[in-house]
Amino acid sequence: MTAPLRTLTAETDRPLLQVQGLTKSYGARIGCAHISFDLFPGEVMGIVGESGSGKSTLLSCLAGHMAPDTGRVIFDTGTGPVDTVTMAEAERRRMARTDWAFVHQNPRDGLRMGVSAGGNVGERLMAIGARHYGEIRATATDWLARVEIAADRIDDRPRAFSGGMQQRLQIARNLVTGPRLVFMDEPTGGLDVSVQARLLDLLRGLVREMGLSVIIVTHDLAVVRLLADRLMVMKGGHVVEQGLTDQVLDDPQHAYTQLLVSSVLQV
Amino acid sequence: MTAQDYNFAYLDEQTKRMIRRAILKGIAVPGYQVPFASREMPMPYGWGTGGVQVTAACLTPDDTLKVIDQGADDTTNAVSIRKFFQRTAGVAVTEATDQASIIQTRHRIPEAPLTEGQILVYQVPIPEPLRFLEPRETETRKMHELEEYGLMHVKLYEDIARHGTIATSYAYPVKVEGRYVMDPSPIPKFDNPKLSDSPAIQLFGAGREQRIYALPPYTQVVSLDFDDHPFVASKADHDCDLCGAGTSYLDEVITDDQGGRMFVCSDTDFCRARREAGHVGRLGTPAPSLEAAQ
């Protein structure tokens, strides 16, 4: 494995997230094994691999949805680095509402389908103590505009939205509290290609503008090519190759990465 | 021959003991929903099985019981529960709020101020205030545990977004002693201020959901709201048509199909006492003749 690489956007020396020897197994079956990497502020890290390669397990462990068997996930909070695996649950959940965000593949998992778009965006604000209706609504309106949803749709429920709009709404809902680290699980899965392209464009803009650090799990190499600075290729629960995105995609070393890159159809 | 020959107030002593332990725990942790092993009662769920069990566990032979349903002493639910305890416990019953030591209520708090030593027992259909927003019980428990109550404001936000004001008019969520968010049972929000700082013990029993929670005397209870949309304890903008009271909670009664309607106190005991004291409303007649008509 290569040593963690720095990107041009990373300004500080301290990594935002340090993952050390993370392992999660389901009984005798391996979910993911011995994963270690550093993520620096402002860096976008892609994790690619086929279904069952352990990338979603890894993401769940990182985001605290699942407890890893061994290993440490050290996040640089405002007060200093903290191991999120052993931290108190209350604190971890508070962090998940403020410093972290999680974008699900299916917007239904990440949105409250019975609550209006404005309420969906405002939920995280209210969860951290916003109690002024006018201000919550103004922030929600602003964020809907930033993800290209018309302001007059603010009182519509996500059910009335198209798939692409739902995904954009989910992104707005997650970014409204200004998180520093965003986990994305196949954010463009299930969208048609033209909508995918617009969503990627939007995401790229937001990531650069807000200086977000992102860990993005996907099987779509085009997504990582566009978004990710760095790439990790997983197979059978192990990382088989990692490096700069362009380097890995243009000059794949591992046999599986070569297979992966060559399976993409060139239109 | 009544049941009290072998037992008092329907439930067996072990069951009452179990319920009293839940009540004590509820009083020790105001607003916290204590699980209890709710018993099958001789009435359908939704008719006050939780309230009846709490009342049965609190009753002593010296108690005087009052039962109200939507404020009224003479509705089916109130009459049948009152009769139930007359038969199974043989306790004295009353309609006068100030003479009762235990008041079981559905959907109202009596207008007359409660006093120290009184117990108010609420019938609760759904004790979980977060239920309609978060269907998972595991998750709502976690939210109570970690004091994650942002979701409750999402409900109020939705109200304002859709109706312009907080349209929730009953079962209005409250925060108890700055800690637990609690469903005050479906009382009108007009009654919410009376929850706070009450000299009486307030017990909440949910039979189907198997939960008991409580407010000890003089507990601080705050209705949730937004800074720019404060809580308002609303009532119909009328006076009582029978007793003329301007400050009591009113029921609207349709009187014909020509649009005729009248507003009357929902608390029948309060209304009767006022009429007996000589107050007459817009459509009322002096008290003696009214009583005769009933």
Interface residues (C-beta under 8 A of the other chain):
Chain A: E89 A90 R93 R97 R112 G114 V115 S116 G118 G119 G122 E123 R124 L125 M126 A127 I128 G129 R131 H132 Y133 G134 I136 R137 I154 D155
Chain B: L133 L146 E147 E148 G150 L151 H153 V154 Y157 E158 I160 A161 R162 F226 D227 D228 H229
